[in-house]
Amino acid sequence: MLTVGDKLPAFSLQSVVSLDEGREFETLSERSHAGRWQVLFFWPMDFTFICPTEIAEFGRRHRDFTDRDAVILGASTDTHYVHLAWRKQHPDLRALPFPMLADTKRELSQALGILHKQDGVPLRATFIVDPDGIIRWASVNDLSVGRSVDEVLRVLDALQTDELCPCNWKKGDETLTPKKEAA
């Protein structure tokens, strides 16, 4: 699995970006949001039970991410047509303010190393990528456990300070300053 310090792999994926007829799809790549923080999260598959709770929460917290100059990109290995059908069908997903990437050939999931060994679907992986395209945080949950959007925001805040942040640090808390040793 790729981890902290690795470059986000190159990708070019069809994405659902709207429900407006004729403007539903757009091809996005790792360069589409160059120079910005990116939160890339994967779910196992559409039309399931835990996945929409996570996706909807990222949607509800979208403003919190944009206030931090970060873009959210959600992805699974379902096609962009399946993503669109799910968004139209599920009331919590209709007005999503971020793209749903279709990693149909599993190229990005495979490059990141997040495919479940038996089921071949993405694990619940989340990556925070800095404006230079470097992975600064990676978190992976088992298929049966949803992630915490609050924790993703907390880590994003900490990374953006570019300072030392202690355990349980939250935005507004003091950061750590190393003491210089006496000569």
N, C-alpha and C positions, 0 to 999 in steps of 0.2 A: 504494500500500500504506500502511495506517496504520502509524504508527511511534511512537517515544518521545514522550510528551507528549500523545498523542491519547487520547480517552476510549474505553474498550471499548464497541463498539456494543451496543445493546439486542438481546436475543434471547430466544426461548422455544422450546426444543427438547426433543423426546422423547429420553430417554436410557436406556441399559441400566445398571441399578444393582445387579442381583442375578441369580442363576440360580434363586432360590426361586420356585416356581410361584405366580403371582398377585402377585408383588412384583418382577417383572423390570424394569418401566418406571416412570419418573418424569419429569415435565416440569421442566426446569431453566432458569433465566434468569440474566442477568448480576447479578441481585439475590440469587440463591440463597446466595451466599457473601459478601455485602456485609460490609465491615469486615475481610476477611482477604486475604492475599496469594493470588493465583491463578496457576497455571501452566497455560496453555491451549495444547495442542499439537495439530496436525493431521497426518494422514497421507493419502496419495492414495486408497487404497481397501482394503477388507477382502479377505481371502483372497489375499494377495500374499506376497512373500518378505521384503523389508526391514522392512515395517511391524510384523510381530509381534515382531521383535527389539527395536525401540524401545519398543513398548507394554509388552512383558514387562519390560524394564529399568526403565521408569517404575514398574511394579507392584512390582518387587523393591526399589526405592529409595523406596517410598511413605512408610515410616517417617521417612526423612531429610527429606522435605518436611513431614510433619505435625509433626516436631520443631521446624520453623521456622514453625509456624502457617500453612502454605501448603496449599492444596488443588490437586489435579491434576484437570484436565478434558481428556480426549482426545476428538478429533472427526474425522469424515470426512463425506463426503456420502452415504454408504450409509444405508439406513433402519435404524431401531432393530431391526427384525426380522432384518436381515442381521447386525447387530452381535451379536445374541443367538445366532444360528446359529453364527457364527464363534467366539464365546466357548465355546459348548458343544462345538464340534468341535476347537478348538486347545488342547492341554494347557497351554501356557504362558499362556493367557488366561482359563482357567476361574475362577480365584480373584482376578481383578483387584479391587483395593480402591478403584478410582475409576471414575466414570461414563464411558461412551462416548456422546458426543453425536451425534445424527443430524441433520446439517445438510442434509437431503434436498433442500430447495428452494434450496440454495446461498446463502441470504440472508446468513448470518454470514461465510462464506468470501468472498463478493463484497464485503460491507461492509469486510472487512479487506484486500481487494485481493490475495488469495493464490491465486487460481485460475490453474492452468497455462494459458497462452494457447492452446495447441493441443488439449490433452487435456481441459480443463474440470474437472479434479480438483484438490483442494487440493495445493499444494506442501507440503513438510515444514517447516511454519512453527511457531515456538514464541514465545509471548508471556508475559512476566511482567507481571502487573497488580497494582498496589499496592492497599491496602485502600480507597482512594478511587475505584477503578475506572479509574485512569490507567495506560496502557501505559508501563512503565519499561524494557523490553527487548524487542526483536524480532529474531528470527533466522530466516532462511529458507534451506533447502538445496534443491538440485535433486532431482528425483524419484529419482535413482539413488544418493544419498548419505544414509546415516542420520546422525542427530544424536547429540551427546554429552550424556548425562544428567548426567555429572560437570560439564560446563561450565554447564549450566542451574543446578545447585546452587551452583556457584562464584559465578555472577553474582547469584543470589538472596541468598547470604550477603553479598556486597559491597553490594548495594542496601539490605539491612536494616541495615547499619552506619550509613548516612546520613553517611558520611565519604568522604574521598578515598582510593581504593584503586588502588595502582599496578599496572602490568603483571604478570600472572601471580599476583596477590594471591590468597591462600587464607585461609580462616577461621583465625584465630589469628595471622596475620601482622600486622605493624605497618601502620597506615594513615599517610597523609601529613598533615602539618600545615603549612599555608602559613606562610612566614616573613614577618613584618611588616617593611616597609621603614622604615629610619630616617628621621626627619623632617628 
